[in-house]
Amino acid sequence: MSDITTPAVATEPEPPDTGATPDERHRLSVLGGLAALSLDAMASVAYGPESVVLVLAAAGSYGLGFTLPVTAAIAVLLAVLVASYRQVIAAFPDGGGAYAVARAHLGRRTALTAAASLVVDYVLNVAVSVTAGVAALTSAVPGLYDDRVWLCLGVLALVTAVNLRGIAESARWFMAPTAVFVLSILTIIVVGLFRDAPASTEAAAGHASALAGDATTVGALLLLKAFAAGCSALTGVEAVANAVPSFRTPGVKRAQHTEVALGALLGVMLIGLAVLIGRFHLQPVEGVTVLAQLADASLGHGAGFYVVQFATVVLLGLAANTSFGGLPVLLHLLARDNHLPHVFALRADRQVHRHGVLFLAAVSAVLLAGSGGDVNRLVPLFAIGVFVGFTICQVGMVRHWHLERPAHWRAKATLNGFGALLTGVAALVVTGTKFTEGAWGICLALPLLVLLFEAVHRGYARIGERLELGRVPGPLTPQRSLVVVPVTAITRLTRDGLSAALSLGDEVLAVTVVHDPAEAEALRRDWELWQPGVPLVEIPDGHRRLGPPIAAFVNDLAADGEHTYDRLTVLIPEVEPARFWQRALQNRRGAVIDRALRRDTDAVVCRLRMRM
């Protein structure tokens, strides 16, 4: 794939991935990876099985009999995805998932489409997770319903603050809620398997059934819809592959173990819950989740039931952390390839891609406010982006095996090809069935994001051409330079500014804008007494302006044919306050001159700050 030589990313050198690096404590272990990167996938068991049941309920109790076969098909796809992403982790240890695979094997445009789908998925994951968690809370405490938008923004602010401290730090915060939720679901499954009848049906009592009339046949389209809807439980499976650099040494092995552990836990929970749905003949009812009914049936309507509900509320609210672990790394890779501003490639001292975290928080906050905190407005859009990324990644891995041809490459390529077929069908079905419910917005957002990435790339390409990157520069040549120093009075700041200017240029001019003739006369008299060896030029202005007269003077110097300079520099001396509150005491003259010069001239502007 050909590419234009463009500016290198302005980021600090990254240390080699060895056990001796000082930032290892800020990276993830396997358990930390499960806590930080699997919350999305783990929490999806709260709505994945329910999505299957709600679709099959259209065919009545006969349709609900297909819950386990459909869930088994989803589990097969999960196994294929886990096996595939385990290989992706080994082949692309720098992270990036579908984007990295497509960039290496499917071309830049396809890679950018994969990146766009992942960006959309990560942002929607934050919005859906936060709104779902708050919705569960307001269901338990109806008095909070009117404040749900502020609650959503508060949860988002909390998760953002924790992630700004580092991904390993956030993993420690979220490990306990994750463990409680997983143990709660496994307890429901184990206890439920030993029951012949539900322990309680109090949770669903008094609620209207969402079950349609009985039917004797189930069409293929209904099964496809149920399969596609249930595949929402697979969102987040790719997060580990996207964040491989966040793991401790050996990063690849730890990431692979995390991916397998995530797949095993998620598969057991999905199959186990599907078995219990059939065992207890549960039906979807309005206002009560299927998971709540299962907890009621297995554990009874006591303390265990409320522990499960509380753990679900907490984990749904914190599942947004998966995006905060994966998206900043993806934005880092896009910035490194000049498809996003280079600021997204910078990392803070805790290995935090701070700008990526803040970007994700800002966009998610807009979605939360725009949706009014209503999860039902966001869920139909959730799975489309991730299925597009899944499909592109699988197709890219098929090409990877074909090119590399390691041992058993045909079997590996067949596995990835089968996965690409399944995820591609799921993407088409979800898009088609949800198009009028908001999926059209995702279909529009993906190409717009690709166009944005390419526009940024072209911008960096133009900069690279102007800077002649990749070429051997010509010989050094001396340049005649003039340094202009704006002054208003004779002070220590004026002395330091003129001294710095004398070291920068061949010639130095001091300029002052004249508003009051008496003040100008006093400055002229003091200048002659001081005799700094630098001429003082007075610029008259009757409108009491500061920046525009200096900018016009600099442009006149540049246009003067008798005094041609290769470089015109304006050095602005100003005071740097020792304390933040002292900034309010500044007159801001330096900022006013700076803006006028950068807007109206081609001069180089330097601001010399003297600390108090």
C-alpha positions as CSV (number, residue, x, y, z in Angstrom):
1,M,0.0,0.0,0.0
2,S,1.6,3.2,-1.1
3,D,1.5,6.3,1.1
4,I,2.8,9.8,1.1
5,T,5.6,10.7,3.5
6,T,4.1,12.8,6.2
7,P,5.2,14.3,9.5
8,A,6.2,12.0,12.2
9,V,4.0,11.9,15.2
10,A,5.0,14.4,17.9
11,T,5.1,12.0,20.8
12,E,7.7,10.9,23.3
13,P,9.7,7.8,22.6
14,E,8.0,4.7,24.0
15,P,10.1,2.4,26.2
16,P,10.7,-1.2,25.1
17,D,8.3,-3.8,26.4
18,T,10.5,-5.3,29.0
19,G,9.9,-6.3,32.6
20,A,12.2,-3.6,33.8
21,T,10.2,-0.6,32.5
22,P,9.1,1.8,35.3
23,D,5.5,2.0,33.9
24,E,4.7,-1.7,34.3
25,R,2.7,-1.0,37.4
26,H,0.4,1.2,35.3
27,R,-0.3,-1.7,32.8
28,L,-2.8,-4.5,33.0
29,S,-2.6,-8.0,34.4
30,V,-5.0,-10.7,33.1
31,L,-7.5,-10.0,36.0
32,G,-7.0,-6.3,35.5
33,G,-7.7,-6.7,31.8
34,L,-10.9,-8.6,32.5
35,A,-12.0,-5.8,34.9
36,A,-11.0,-2.9,32.6
37,L,-11.8,-4.3,29.2
38,S,-14.5,-6.8,29.5
39,L,-17.2,-4.8,31.4
40,D,-19.1,-4.2,28.1
41,A,-19.1,-7.9,27.1
42,M,-20.0,-9.0,30.7
43,A,-22.8,-6.5,31.1
44,S,-24.3,-7.5,27.8
45,V,-25.7,-10.7,29.3
46,A,-28.2,-8.4,31.0
47,Y,-29.7,-7.5,27.6
48,G,-28.4,-10.0,25.1
49,P,-30.6,-13.0,26.1
50,E,-33.6,-10.7,26.5
51,S,-33.1,-9.4,23.0
52,V,-33.4,-13.0,21.7
53,V,-36.5,-13.7,23.8
54,L,-38.2,-10.5,22.7
55,V,-37.8,-11.3,19.0
56,L,-38.8,-15.0,19.4
57,A,-41.8,-13.9,21.5
58,A,-43.5,-12.8,18.2
59,A,-44.0,-16.5,17.5
60,G,-45.5,-17.2,20.9
61,S,-44.4,-19.9,23.2
62,Y,-43.4,-22.1,20.2
63,G,-40.9,-19.4,19.2
64,L,-39.4,-19.3,22.7
65,G,-38.5,-22.9,22.3
66,F,-35.8,-21.8,19.9
67,T,-34.0,-19.6,22.5
68,L,-31.4,-22.2,23.3
69,P,-30.6,-23.1,19.6
70,V,-30.2,-19.4,18.7
71,T,-28.1,-18.8,21.8
72,A,-26.0,-21.8,20.9
73,A,-25.4,-20.3,17.4
74,I,-24.3,-17.0,19.1
75,A,-22.0,-19.0,21.3
76,V,-20.4,-20.7,18.2
77,L,-19.9,-17.2,16.7
78,L,-18.4,-16.1,20.1
79,A,-15.9,-19.0,20.0
80,V,-15.0,-18.1,16.4
81,L,-14.4,-14.5,17.4
82,V,-12.3,-15.4,20.4
83,A,-10.1,-17.7,18.4
84,S,-9.8,-15.0,15.7
85,Y,-8.9,-12.2,18.0
86,R,-6.5,-14.4,19.8
87,Q,-4.6,-14.7,16.5
88,V,-5.1,-10.9,15.9
89,I,-3.4,-10.2,19.2
90,A,-0.4,-12.3,18.3
91,A,-0.1,-10.9,14.7
92,F,-0.7,-7.3,15.7
93,P,0.8,-6.7,19.2
94,D,0.6,-2.9,18.8
95,G,-3.2,-3.0,19.2
96,G,-5.8,-1.6,16.9
97,G,-7.8,-4.8,16.2
98,A,-9.8,-4.6,13.0
99,Y,-8.1,-1.3,12.0
100,A,-4.6,-2.8,12.3
101,V,-5.6,-5.9,10.4
102,A,-7.3,-4.0,7.6
103,R,-4.5,-1.5,7.3
104,A,-2.0,-4.3,6.8
105,H,-4.0,-6.4,4.3
106,L,-7.1,-4.7,2.9
107,G,-5.9,-1.2,2.1
108,R,-6.2,2.2,3.7
109,R,-9.8,3.0,2.8
110,T,-11.0,-0.4,4.3
111,A,-8.9,0.2,7.4
112,L,-10.4,3.6,7.9
113,T,-13.9,2.1,7.6
114,A,-13.0,-0.4,10.3
115,A,-11.6,2.4,12.4
116,A,-14.8,4.5,11.9
117,S,-17.0,1.5,12.9
118,L,-14.9,1.0,16.1
119,V,-15.1,4.7,17.0
120,V,-18.9,4.6,16.6
121,D,-19.2,1.4,18.6
122,Y,-17.0,2.7,21.4
123,V,-18.9,6.0,21.7
124,L,-22.3,4.3,21.6
125,N,-21.1,1.7,24.2
126,V,-20.4,4.5,26.6
127,A,-23.8,6.1,26.0
128,V,-25.7,2.8,26.1
129,S,-24.0,1.5,29.2
130,V,-24.4,4.6,31.2
131,T,-28.1,5.1,30.2
132,A,-28.9,1.4,30.8
133,G,-27.3,1.6,34.3
134,V,-29.2,4.8,35.2
135,A,-32.4,3.3,33.7
136,A,-32.1,0.3,36.1
137,L,-31.5,2.6,39.0
138,T,-34.5,4.8,38.2
139,S,-36.6,1.7,37.8
140,A,-35.8,0.9,41.4
141,V,-36.1,4.5,42.6
142,P,-38.8,6.1,40.4
143,G,-38.3,9.5,42.1
144,L,-34.9,9.9,40.3
145,Y,-36.5,9.5,36.8
146,D,-36.7,13.2,36.1
147,D,-33.0,13.7,36.9
148,R,-31.8,10.8,34.7
149,V,-29.8,13.1,32.3
150,W,-27.9,14.6,35.2
151,L,-27.4,11.1,36.7
152,C,-26.0,9.9,33.3
153,L,-23.6,12.9,33.1
154,G,-22.5,12.3,36.7
155,V,-21.7,8.6,36.1
156,L,-19.8,9.6,32.9
157,A,-17.8,12.2,34.8
158,L,-16.9,9.6,37.5
159,V,-15.7,7.0,35.0
160,T,-13.8,9.7,33.1
161,A,-12.0,10.9,36.2
162,V,-11.0,7.3,37.2
163,N,-9.6,6.7,33.7
164,L,-7.6,9.9,33.7
165,R,-5.7,8.3,36.6
166,G,-4.6,5.4,34.3
167,I,-6.1,2.2,32.9
168,A,-4.5,0.0,35.5
169,E,-5.9,2.3,38.3
170,S,-9.4,2.0,36.7
171,A,-9.1,-1.7,36.6
172,R,-8.5,-1.9,40.3
173,W,-11.6,0.2,40.9
174,F,-13.8,-2.0,38.7
175,M,-12.5,-5.4,39.6
176,A,-14.8,-5.9,42.6
177,P,-18.1,-5.0,40.8
178,T,-17.1,-7.2,37.9
179,A,-16.4,-10.2,40.2
180,V,-19.7,-9.7,42.1
181,F,-21.7,-9.6,38.8
182,V,-20.0,-12.7,37.3
183,L,-20.4,-14.7,40.6
184,S,-24.1,-13.6,40.8
185,I,-24.8,-14.8,37.2
186,L,-23.0,-18.1,37.8
187,T,-24.9,-18.6,41.1
188,I,-28.2,-18.1,39.3
189,I,-27.2,-20.7,36.7
190,V,-25.9,-23.3,39.2
191,V,-28.8,-22.9,41.6
192,G,-31.4,-22.8,38.8
193,L,-30.1,-26.1,37.3
194,F,-30.9,-27.8,40.6
195,R,-34.5,-26.5,40.6
196,D,-37.4,-28.3,39.0
197,A,-39.7,-25.2,39.2
198,P,-39.2,-21.5,39.8
199,A,-38.5,-20.5,43.4
200,S,-40.5,-17.4,42.9
201,T,-42.5,-15.5,40.2
202,E,-43.1,-12.4,42.3
203,A,-41.0,-10.1,40.1
204,A,-43.2,-10.7,37.0
205,A,-46.5,-10.8,39.0
206,G,-49.0,-8.2,37.8
207,H,-47.0,-7.3,34.7
208,A,-48.5,-7.7,31.2
209,S,-47.0,-10.4,29.1
210,A,-45.2,-9.4,25.9
211,L,-45.8,-12.9,24.4
212,A,-47.7,-13.1,21.1
213,G,-50.3,-15.8,20.3
214,D,-49.1,-19.3,19.8
215,A,-47.7,-20.3,16.5
216,T,-46.6,-23.6,15.0
217,T,-43.9,-22.5,12.7
218,V,-40.9,-20.2,13.0
219,G,-39.5,-18.6,9.8
220,A,-35.9,-18.3,8.9
221,L,-36.1,-14.5,8.9
222,L,-37.4,-14.5,12.5
223,L,-34.5,-16.7,13.5
224,L,-32.0,-14.4,11.7
225,K,-33.5,-11.4,13.5
226,A,-33.3,-13.2,16.9
227,F,-29.7,-14.2,16.1
228,A,-28.7,-10.6,15.1
229,A,-30.5,-9.1,18.1
230,G,-28.8,-11.6,20.5
231,C,-25.4,-10.8,19.0
232,S,-25.5,-7.5,20.9
233,A,-24.1,-9.7,23.7
234,L,-20.9,-10.0,21.6
235,T,-20.1,-6.3,21.7
236,G,-16.8,-5.7,23.6
237,V,-15.1,-9.0,22.5
238,E,-12.7,-6.9,20.3
239,A,-11.7,-4.5,23.1
240,V,-8.8,-6.7,24.3
241,A,-7.2,-6.9,20.9
242,N,-7.5,-3.1,20.5
243,A,-5.6,-2.5,23.8
244,V,-2.7,-5.0,23.7
245,P,-0.1,-2.3,24.5
246,S,-1.9,-1.7,27.8
247,F,-0.9,-5.1,29.2
248,R,2.1,-6.0,31.3
249,T,5.0,-7.9,29.8
250,P,4.6,-10.3,28.1
251,G,1.7,-8.3,26.7
252,V,0.7,-10.7,23.9
253,K,0.4,-13.7,26.2
254,R,-1.5,-11.7,28.9
255,A,-3.9,-10.3,26.3
256,Q,-4.5,-13.7,24.7
257,H,-5.3,-15.2,28.2
258,T,-7.6,-12.4,28.9
259,E,-9.5,-12.9,25.6
260,V,-9.9,-16.6,26.2
261,A,-11.1,-16.0,29.8
262,L,-13.6,-13.4,28.5
263,G,-14.9,-15.7,25.9
264,A,-15.3,-18.7,28.3
265,L,-17.1,-16.7,30.9
266,L,-19.4,-15.0,28.4
267,G,-20.2,-18.2,26.7
268,V,-21.0,-20.1,29.9
269,M,-23.2,-17.3,31.1
270,L,-25.1,-17.0,27.8
271,I,-25.7,-20.7,27.4
272,G,-26.6,-21.1,31.1
273,L,-29.2,-18.4,31.0
274,A,-30.7,-19.7,27.8
275,V,-31.0,-23.2,29.4
276,L,-32.8,-21.6,32.4
277,I,-35.2,-19.6,30.2
278,G,-36.3,-22.9,28.7
279,R,-36.3,-24.8,32.0
280,F,-38.5,-22.2,33.8
281,H,-40.6,-21.5,30.6
282,L,-40.1,-17.7,31.1
283,Q,-42.0,-15.2,29.1
284,P,-41.0,-11.6,28.5
285,V,-43.2,-9.2,30.5
286,E,-43.4,-5.4,30.3
287,G,-41.3,-3.5,32.9
288,V,-39.3,-6.5,34.2
289,T,-36.1,-7.8,32.6
290,V,-35.6,-11.4,31.7
291,L,-32.5,-11.4,34.0
292,A,-34.6,-10.2,36.9
293,Q,-37.1,-13.0,36.3
294,L,-34.2,-15.6,36.2
295,A,-32.8,-14.3,39.5
296,D,-36.3,-14.5,41.0
297,A,-36.8,-18.0,39.7
298,S,-33.4,-19.3,40.9
299,L,-32.7,-17.4,44.1
300,G,-36.2,-16.4,45.2
301,H,-37.4,-12.9,45.9
302,G,-35.0,-12.2,48.7
303,A,-31.5,-10.9,49.4
304,G,-30.0,-12.8,46.5
305,F,-32.4,-11.2,44.1
306,Y,-31.5,-7.7,45.2
307,V,-27.8,-8.5,45.1
308,V,-28.1,-9.5,41.4
309,Q,-30.1,-6.4,40.6
310,F,-27.7,-4.1,42.4
311,A,-24.7,-5.8,40.7
312,T,-26.4,-5.4,37.3
313,V,-27.0,-1.7,37.9
314,V,-23.4,-1.1,38.9
315,L,-21.9,-3.1,36.1
316,L,-24.1,-1.5,33.4
317,G,-23.1,1.9,34.7
318,L,-19.4,1.0,34.6
319,A,-19.4,-1.0,31.4
320,A,-18.4,2.2,29.6
321,N,-14.9,1.6,30.9
322,T,-14.3,-0.8,28.0
323,S,-14.4,2.1,25.6
324,F,-12.1,4.2,27.8
325,G,-9.6,1.3,27.6
326,G,-9.9,0.6,23.8
327,L,-10.8,3.9,22.0
328,P,-7.8,6.0,23.2
329,V,-5.4,3.3,21.9
330,L,-7.2,3.2,18.5
331,L,-7.1,7.0,18.3
332,H,-3.4,6.8,19.1
333,L,-2.8,4.5,16.1
334,L,-4.9,6.7,13.8
335,A,-2.9,9.8,14.9
336,R,0.4,7.9,14.4
337,D,-0.7,7.2,10.8
338,N,-1.7,10.9,10.3
339,H,-5.4,10.3,10.1
340,L,-6.1,12.2,13.3
341,P,-4.4,15.2,15.0
342,H,-1.1,14.1,16.6
343,V,-2.3,15.3,20.0
344,F,-4.2,12.0,20.3
345,A,-0.8,10.1,20.2
346,L,0.5,11.8,23.3
347,R,0.5,9.9,26.5
348,A,0.6,11.2,30.1
349,D,2.9,9.9,32.8
350,R,0.4,7.2,33.8
351,Q,0.3,5.8,30.3
352,V,-3.0,7.6,29.7
353,H,-4.0,8.8,26.3
354,R,-5.6,11.8,28.0
355,H,-6.9,13.6,24.9
356,G,-8.5,10.4,23.7
357,V,-10.2,9.9,27.1
358,L,-11.5,13.5,27.1
359,F,-12.7,13.3,23.5
360,L,-14.7,10.1,24.2
361,A,-16.2,11.7,27.3
362,A,-17.2,14.9,25.4
363,V,-18.9,13.1,22.5
364,S,-20.6,10.7,24.9
365,A,-21.9,13.6,27.0
366,V,-23.4,15.1,23.8
367,L,-25.2,11.8,23.0
368,L,-26.4,11.4,26.6
369,A,-27.9,14.9,26.6
370,G,-29.3,14.6,23.1
371,S,-31.0,11.3,23.9
372,G,-32.5,12.6,27.1
373,G,-30.9,9.7,29.0
374,D,-33.3,7.3,27.1
375,V,-31.5,4.0,26.5
376,N,-34.2,2.9,23.9
377,R,-33.1,5.7,21.5
378,L,-29.5,4.4,21.5
379,V,-29.7,0.6,21.7
380,P,-30.9,0.1,18.0
381,L,-27.7,1.7,16.9
382,F,-25.3,-0.2,19.1
383,A,-24.4,-3.4,17.4
384,I,-24.0,-2.1,13.8
385,G,-20.5,-0.6,14.1
386,V,-19.0,-3.6,15.9
387,F,-20.3,-6.1,13.3
388,V,-18.8,-4.0,10.5
389,G,-15.5,-4.1,12.4
390,F,-15.9,-7.9,13.1
391,T,-16.4,-8.6,9.4
392,I,-13.5,-6.5,8.2
393,C,-11.2,-8.0,10.8
394,Q,-12.2,-11.6,9.8
395,V,-11.7,-10.9,6.1
396,G,-8.4,-9.3,6.8
397,M,-7.2,-12.3,8.8
398,V,-8.2,-14.6,5.9
399,R,-5.8,-12.6,3.7
400,H,-3.2,-12.6,6.4
401,W,-3.2,-16.4,6.5
402,H,-3.1,-16.6,2.7
403,L,-0.1,-14.4,2.6
404,E,1.9,-15.7,5.6
405,R,1.0,-19.4,5.0
406,P,2.0,-20.8,8.4
407,A,1.3,-24.3,9.5
408,H,-2.4,-25.2,9.3
409,W,-3.1,-21.9,7.6
410,R,-6.0,-23.3,5.6
411,A,-7.9,-24.3,8.7
412,K,-7.3,-20.9,10.3
413,A,-8.4,-19.1,7.1
414,T,-11.5,-21.3,7.0
415,L,-12.3,-20.4,10.6
416,N,-12.0,-16.7,9.9
417,G,-14.0,-17.0,6.7
418,F,-16.8,-18.7,8.5
419,G,-16.7,-16.0,11.1
420,A,-16.8,-13.2,8.5
421,L,-19.8,-14.9,6.9
422,L,-21.7,-15.0,10.2
423,T,-20.8,-11.4,11.3
424,G,-21.5,-10.1,7.8
425,V,-25.0,-11.6,7.8
426,A,-25.6,-10.2,11.3
427,A,-24.5,-6.7,10.2
428,L,-26.9,-6.8,7.2
429,V,-29.8,-8.1,9.2
430,V,-29.3,-5.6,12.1
431,T,-29.0,-2.7,9.6
432,G,-32.0,-3.7,7.6
433,T,-34.3,-4.3,10.6
434,K,-33.2,-1.2,12.5
435,F,-32.7,1.2,9.5
436,T,-35.8,3.3,10.3
437,E,-35.1,3.3,14.0
438,G,-31.9,5.2,13.7
439,A,-29.5,2.9,11.9
440,W,-29.5,5.3,9.0
441,G,-27.5,7.7,11.2
442,I,-24.8,5.1,11.6
443,C,-24.8,4.4,7.8
444,L,-24.2,8.2,7.4
445,A,-21.7,8.6,10.2
446,L,-19.3,5.8,9.0
447,P,-18.5,7.4,5.6
448,L,-18.4,10.9,7.1
449,L,-15.7,9.7,9.6
450,V,-13.8,8.1,6.8
451,L,-13.8,11.4,4.9
452,L,-12.6,13.2,8.1
453,F,-9.7,10.8,8.5
454,E,-8.7,11.2,4.8
455,A,-9.0,15.0,5.1
456,V,-6.7,15.0,8.1
457,H,-4.3,12.7,6.2
458,R,-4.2,15.1,3.2
459,G,-3.5,18.0,5.5
460,Y,-0.5,16.3,7.0
461,A,0.6,15.3,3.5
462,R,0.6,19.0,2.5
463,I,2.5,19.9,5.6
464,G,5.0,17.2,4.8
465,E,5.5,18.5,1.2
466,R,6.1,22.1,2.5
467,L,8.6,20.8,5.1
468,E,10.3,18.5,2.5
469,L,10.2,15.6,4.9
470,G,12.1,12.6,3.6
471,R,14.4,14.7,1.5
472,V,18.0,15.7,2.1
473,P,17.9,19.5,2.7
474,G,20.1,21.9,0.9
475,P,23.2,23.7,2.3
476,L,22.8,26.2,5.2
477,T,22.7,29.8,4.1
478,P,22.9,32.9,6.3
479,Q,19.8,35.0,6.4
480,R,19.4,38.7,7.0
481,S,16.9,39.1,9.9
482,L,15.2,41.9,11.7
483,V,13.7,41.6,15.2
484,V,11.0,44.0,16.2
485,V,10.3,44.5,19.9
486,P,7.1,46.3,21.0
487,V,7.7,48.5,24.1
488,T,5.5,50.8,26.3
489,A,8.0,51.9,29.0
490,I,11.6,51.4,30.1
491,T,11.7,48.5,32.6
492,R,13.7,45.4,33.3
493,L,11.3,43.6,31.0
494,T,12.2,46.0,28.2
495,R,15.9,45.4,28.9
496,D,15.6,41.6,28.8
497,G,13.5,41.7,25.7
498,L,16.0,43.8,23.8
499,S,18.9,41.7,25.0
500,A,17.2,38.5,23.7
501,A,16.4,40.3,20.4
502,L,20.0,41.2,19.9
503,S,21.0,37.5,20.2
504,L,18.3,36.5,17.6
505,G,18.7,39.0,14.7
506,D,21.1,41.1,12.7
507,E,19.1,44.2,13.4
508,V,16.7,45.2,16.2
509,L,14.0,47.8,16.3
510,A,12.0,48.9,19.3
511,V,8.5,50.1,18.4
512,T,5.9,51.9,20.5
513,V,2.3,52.9,19.5
514,V,1.7,56.6,20.3
515,H,-1.7,57.5,21.7
516,D,-0.7,60.4,23.9
517,P,2.0,62.9,22.6
518,A,3.0,63.7,26.2
519,E,3.7,60.1,27.1
520,A,5.6,59.6,23.8
521,E,7.7,62.6,24.6
522,A,8.5,61.3,28.0
523,L,9.5,57.8,26.6
524,R,11.6,59.4,23.9
525,R,13.5,61.5,26.5
526,D,14.1,58.5,28.8
527,W,15.2,56.4,25.8
528,E,17.9,59.0,24.9
529,L,19.1,59.0,28.5
530,W,19.3,55.2,28.6
531,Q,21.0,54.8,25.2
532,P,20.4,51.0,24.7
533,G,21.9,51.1,21.2
534,V,18.5,50.2,19.6
535,P,16.5,52.7,17.6
536,L,13.0,53.5,18.9
537,V,10.3,53.9,16.2
538,E,7.1,55.7,17.1
539,I,3.8,54.5,15.4
540,P,1.1,57.1,15.7
541,D,-2.5,55.9,16.0
542,G,-5.5,58.0,16.8
543,H,-7.9,55.2,17.6
544,R,-6.1,53.9,20.7
545,R,-5.5,50.5,19.1
546,L,-2.4,48.4,19.8
547,G,-2.2,45.2,17.6
548,P,-3.3,46.6,14.2
549,P,-0.8,49.5,14.0
550,I,2.1,47.1,14.8
551,A,0.9,44.6,12.3
552,A,0.6,47.3,9.6
553,F,4.2,48.5,10.5
554,V,5.5,45.0,10.1
555,N,3.8,44.6,6.7
556,D,5.4,47.9,5.6
557,L,8.8,46.6,6.6
558,A,8.2,43.4,4.6
559,A,7.2,45.4,1.5
560,D,10.1,47.9,1.8
561,G,12.3,47.2,-1.3
562,E,15.2,49.1,0.2
563,H,15.5,47.0,3.3
564,T,14.8,43.4,2.3
565,Y,14.9,40.9,5.1
566,D,14.8,37.1,4.8
567,R,13.2,36.8,8.2
568,L,11.0,39.2,10.2
569,T,10.5,38.4,13.9
570,V,8.4,40.1,16.5
571,L,9.6,39.4,20.0
572,I,6.9,40.3,22.7
573,P,8.3,40.5,26.2
574,E,5.7,39.9,28.9
575,V,5.4,39.0,32.6
576,E,4.6,35.4,33.7
577,P,2.7,35.6,37.0
578,A,4.0,33.4,39.8
579,R,0.4,32.4,40.9
580,F,-2.7,31.6,39.0
581,W,-4.8,34.4,40.5
582,Q,-2.3,37.0,39.5
583,R,-3.2,36.5,35.8
584,A,-6.3,38.6,36.5
585,L,-3.9,41.6,37.2
586,Q,-2.3,41.4,33.7
587,N,-3.2,43.9,30.9
588,R,-3.0,41.2,28.2
589,R,-1.2,43.5,25.8
590,G,1.0,40.6,24.6
591,A,-2.0,38.5,23.7
592,V,-3.6,41.4,21.7
593,I,-0.4,42.0,19.7
594,D,0.1,38.3,19.2
595,R,-3.4,37.8,17.7
596,A,-3.1,40.8,15.3
597,L,0.3,39.7,14.0
598,R,-0.7,36.0,13.5
599,R,-3.9,37.1,11.7
600,D,-2.5,39.8,9.5
601,T,1.2,39.2,8.9
602,D,3.7,36.5,8.0
603,A,6.2,37.4,10.7
604,V,7.5,34.9,13.2
605,V,6.0,35.8,16.6
606,C,7.9,35.0,19.8
607,R,6.6,35.6,23.3
608,L,9.4,36.0,25.9
609,R,8.0,35.4,29.3
610,M,9.7,36.6,32.5
611,R,8.6,34.8,35.6
612,M,7.8,37.0,38.6
